[in-house]
Amino acid sequence: MAIKINLLDWRTELNKLRERQFISLLVFSALLALTGLGGATFLVSDAVDLQTARNGFLKNQIAEVEKKIQEIEELEKVKASLLGRMQIIEELQASRSAMVHFFDEVVNTLPDGVYIKSIKQKGAEVTVAGMAESNGRVSAYMKNIESSEWFADPKLVVIKTVDLNKRRQSEFQLKFSNLTSRKPAGEASVLP
């Protein structure tokens, strides 16, 4: 049997062994750190992609809601327009019967011997121009207007005597209030 004698310093060999272990531990740690960094980068990238997808979904939903809001606003405008038209139609329907009452009352208050040439209405004020056989007939017409439930406040503006076809007649103009008037202030000519 041969005896083997190790002449190397055991400490040097131990240092080399420790140095190799340290380098392998250092390489393993570096690989582990790179793997962890890659995993973290992947997770962060995945989270960013997920949040970007969520943001895109929210933008699409917001765009759809804004489109619906715009449609609702347009419908509200159409609704307001239709309601305005309905109100005008209702006012016209109400004023239709008022106009019938107006003309009926004009005929009912008109005494014999009085003829109307024109009727104009501005707001609630009615102006009548006409001819009468005498001043007394104009006075009777004003009394009839005063006693009417549809008219009030007759005021004689002008009365003058004219000779027409060799007959003496009174030409007059008077104003009174139409109590049933629902028309906005504006001039309307009922008769020429």
Wavefront OBJ file of the C-alpha trace (Angstrom):
o trace
v 0.000 0.000 0.000
v 1.238 3.224 -0.928
v 0.877 6.107 1.289
v -0.196 9.292 -0.212
v 0.970 12.406 1.318
v -0.729 15.625 0.539
v 1.786 18.388 0.489
v -0.666 21.123 -0.414
v -1.773 23.404 2.261
v -5.245 22.307 3.375
v -6.223 25.890 3.943
v -5.647 26.838 0.318
v -7.804 23.979 -0.834
v -10.548 24.974 1.604
v -10.398 28.566 0.315
v -10.729 27.366 -3.284
v -13.708 25.220 -2.316
v -15.348 28.141 -0.542
v -14.598 30.400 -3.504
v -16.291 27.956 -5.900
v -19.288 27.678 -3.573
v -19.501 31.485 -3.359
v -19.360 31.883 -7.146
v -22.019 29.194 -7.653
v -24.184 30.841 -4.965
v -23.616 34.220 -6.652
v -24.589 32.816 -10.090
v -27.640 31.080 -8.579
v -28.669 34.320 -6.823
v -28.220 36.295 -10.050
v -30.312 33.748 -11.965
v -32.944 33.827 -9.221
v -32.979 37.678 -9.261
v -33.269 37.744 -13.082
v -36.101 35.203 -12.933
v -37.886 37.273 -10.248
v -37.344 40.470 -12.233
v -38.685 38.816 -15.396
v -41.728 37.514 -13.481
v -42.376 40.940 -11.951
v -42.008 42.589 -15.370
v -44.454 40.076 -16.835
v -46.962 40.672 -14.017
v -46.696 44.467 -14.318
v -47.002 44.278 -18.102
v -50.053 42.029 -17.754
v -51.609 44.438 -15.225
v -50.940 47.399 -17.546
v -52.532 45.523 -20.466
v -55.537 44.630 -18.308
v -55.959 48.259 -17.171
v -55.590 49.488 -20.775
v -58.348 47.071 -21.805
v -60.542 48.340 -18.947
v -59.882 51.958 -19.958
v -60.816 51.158 -23.555
v -64.036 49.477 -22.394
v -64.894 52.482 -20.215
v -64.206 54.891 -23.112
v -66.544 52.874 -25.336
v -69.230 52.851 -22.657
v -68.831 56.610 -22.094
v -69.131 57.223 -25.843
v -72.335 55.137 -25.969
v -73.797 56.977 -22.955
v -72.921 60.369 -24.491
v -74.585 59.271 -27.734
v -77.710 58.263 -25.795
v -77.653 61.570 -23.894
v -77.476 63.443 -27.201
v -80.408 61.398 -28.536
v -82.368 62.151 -25.345
v -81.621 65.876 -25.699
v -82.838 65.779 -29.307
v -85.979 63.954 -28.192
v -86.505 66.577 -25.468
v -86.301 69.300 -28.127
v -88.822 67.447 -30.290
v -91.035 66.942 -27.229
v -90.878 70.647 -26.348
v -91.697 71.554 -29.951
v -94.652 69.167 -30.010
v -95.916 70.454 -26.654
v -95.701 74.011 -27.978
v -97.659 73.016 -31.054
v -100.239 71.219 -28.922
v -100.630 74.329 -26.770
v -101.125 76.492 -29.866
v -103.707 74.026 -31.193
v -105.512 74.035 -27.838
v -105.523 77.839 -27.828
v -106.863 77.857 -31.393
v -109.567 75.365 -30.425
v -110.528 77.551 -27.455
v -110.450 80.731 -29.534
v -112.579 79.106 -32.238
v -115.621 79.081 -29.982
v -114.697 82.560 -28.708
v -114.678 83.847 -32.289
v -118.132 82.357 -32.878
v -119.399 84.017 -29.688
v -117.756 87.275 -30.764
v -119.537 87.436 -34.133
v -122.783 86.189 -32.646
v -122.644 88.963 -30.056
v -121.740 91.555 -32.720
v -124.912 90.585 -34.589
v -127.027 90.455 -31.414
v -125.945 93.924 -30.225
v -126.437 95.574 -33.619
v -129.753 97.498 -33.720
v -131.814 98.045 -36.868
v -130.554 100.886 -39.006
v -126.859 100.389 -38.097
v -124.415 98.903 -40.608
v -120.801 97.891 -39.913
v -118.142 98.681 -42.510
v -115.107 97.287 -40.653
v -114.092 95.564 -37.424
v -110.499 95.498 -36.192
v -109.154 93.880 -33.067
v -105.858 94.629 -31.353
v -105.444 92.576 -28.222
v -108.744 92.880 -26.355
v -109.609 96.249 -27.921
v -112.094 96.164 -30.801
v -112.594 99.101 -33.185
v -115.812 99.234 -35.206
v -116.503 101.633 -38.081
v -119.947 101.884 -39.598
v -122.972 103.851 -40.739
v -126.242 104.513 -38.905
v -129.533 106.106 -39.891
v -129.242 108.484 -36.936
v -127.156 109.385 -33.885
v -129.816 107.734 -31.729
v -129.153 104.400 -33.393
v -125.424 104.737 -32.562
v -126.395 105.467 -28.965
v -128.626 102.362 -28.896
v -125.730 100.309 -30.281
v -123.455 101.562 -27.490
v -126.099 100.688 -24.861
v -126.405 97.179 -26.317
v -122.624 96.782 -26.142
v -122.587 97.968 -22.516
v -125.275 95.441 -21.530
v -123.526 92.556 -23.349
v -121.760 89.885 -21.313
v -119.079 89.531 -24.006
v -118.251 93.225 -24.525
v -117.576 96.172 -22.236
v -116.542 99.856 -22.116
v -117.880 101.243 -25.413
v -116.288 104.582 -26.326
v -117.349 106.706 -29.243
v -114.281 107.903 -31.145
v -115.873 109.803 -34.036
v -119.363 110.490 -35.288
v -120.189 112.746 -38.213
v -123.193 113.366 -40.387
v -122.842 112.680 -44.095
v -125.243 112.899 -47.027
v -125.419 109.567 -48.831
v -127.865 109.086 -51.752
v -129.722 112.263 -50.761
v -130.230 110.842 -47.265
v -128.620 112.094 -44.123
v -126.689 109.348 -42.226
v -124.248 109.179 -39.321
v -120.779 107.773 -39.954
v -119.208 106.543 -36.693
v -116.211 104.834 -35.168
v -116.278 103.347 -31.685
v -114.076 101.158 -29.518
v -114.957 98.555 -26.918
v -113.313 95.697 -25.035
v -113.744 92.069 -26.037
v -113.965 90.154 -22.742
v -113.416 86.765 -24.409
v -110.243 87.736 -26.228
v -107.442 85.241 -25.669
v -105.357 86.354 -28.594
v -101.872 87.786 -28.069
v -101.496 91.517 -28.601
v -101.404 92.005 -32.322
v -103.656 93.632 -34.868
v -106.234 91.450 -36.541
v -108.696 92.706 -39.081
v -111.930 90.806 -38.842
v -113.746 92.664 -41.627
v -112.170 94.922 -44.299
l 1 2 3 4 5 6 7 8 9 10 11 12 13 14 15 16 17 18 19 20 21 22 23 24 25 26 27 28 29 30 31 32 33 34 35 36 37 38 39 40 41 42 43 44 45 46 47 48 49 50 51 52 53 54 55 56 57 58 59 60 61 62 63 64 65 66 67 68 69 70 71 72 73 74 75 76 77 78 79 80 81 82 83 84 85 86 87 88 89 90 91 92 93 94 95 96 97 98 99 100 101 102 103 104 105 106 107 108 109 110 111 112 113 114 115 116 117 118 119 120 121 122 123 124 125 126 127 128 129 130 131 132 133 134 135 136 137 138 139 140 141 142 143 144 145 146 147 148 149 150 151 152 153 154 155 156 157 158 159 160 161 162 163 164 165 166 167 168 169 170 171 172 173 174 175 176 177 178 179 180 181 182 183 184 185 186 187 188 189 190 191 192
